[in-house]
Amino acid sequence: MTPDQKRAAEILAGHRESIDRLDAILIYTLGERFKHTQAVGQLKAEHALPPSDPAREAQQIDRLTDLANRADLDPKFAKEFLNFIISEVIQHHKKHQE
Ligand SMILES: O=C(O)C(=O)C[C@]1(C(=O)O)C=C[C@@H](O)C=C1
């Protein structure tokens, strides 16, 4: 390994350490989010409320688009990511109501 490659390997290791830390934050954050949506699912099932709320989702997308722009994140990606999570939540809500 050349000295240049050794330096590159050290920089790569530093980035990977940050990536692993941020991945852990994402997973714990998602776990917390699902705890709240599980409670929402229970509430909706108990009160015969519809599993999905398109008006609320539109507000969330607007807010996330704004946040993504500020965070230098592709807003299209942020929207697809939120939609992916929300569709999983809606499936859970539907199971609660069965
Ligand atoms: O806020 C709600 O009513 C939820 O059920 C939570 C949630 C979400 O995951 O954020 C999921 C489904 C709805 O369509 C909107 C939002």
The ligand as an SDF file (V2000), in Angstrom:
LIG
                    3D

 16 16  0  0  0  0  0  0  0  0999 V2000
  -51.0770   10.3870   11.6300 O   0  0  0  0  0  0  0  0  0  0  0  0
  -51.7310    9.3760   11.3540 C   0  0  0  0  0  0  0  0  0  0  0  0
  -52.9720    9.4090   11.2500 O   0  0  0  0  0  0  0  0  0  0  0  0
  -51.0640    8.1040   11.1390 C   0  0  0  0  0  0  0  0  0  0  0  0
  -51.6980    7.0750   11.0190 O   0  0  0  0  0  0  0  0  0  0  0  0
  -49.5750    8.0990   10.9990 C   0  0  0  0  0  0  0  0  0  0  0  0
  -49.1340    8.1940    9.5430 C   0  0  0  0  0  0  0  0  0  0  0  0
  -47.5790    8.2520    9.5860 C   0  0  0  0  0  0  0  0  0  0  0  0
  -46.9560    7.1940    9.5230 O   0  0  0  0  0  0  0  0  0  0  0  0
  -47.0530    9.3520    9.7400 O   0  0  0  0  0  0  0  0  0  0  0  0
  -49.5920    6.9770    8.8050 C   0  0  0  0  0  0  0  0  0  0  0  0
  -50.7280    6.9650    8.0460 C   0  0  0  0  0  0  0  0  0  0  0  0
  -51.4910    8.1730    7.7320 C   0  0  0  0  0  0  0  0  0  0  0  0
  -51.9560    8.1720    6.4230 O   0  0  0  0  0  0  0  0  0  0  0  0
  -50.7640    9.4070    8.0800 C   0  0  0  0  0  0  0  0  0  0  0  0
  -49.6760    9.4160    8.8930 C   0  0  0  0  0  0  0  0  0  0  0  0
  1  2  2  0
  2  3  1  0
  2  4  1  0
  4  5  2  0
  4  6  1  0
  6  7  1  0
  7  8  1  0
  7 11  1  0
  7 16  1  0
  8  9  2  0
  8 10  1  0
 11 12  2  0
 12 13  1  0
 13 14  1  0
 13 15  1  0
 15 16  2  0
M  END
$$$$
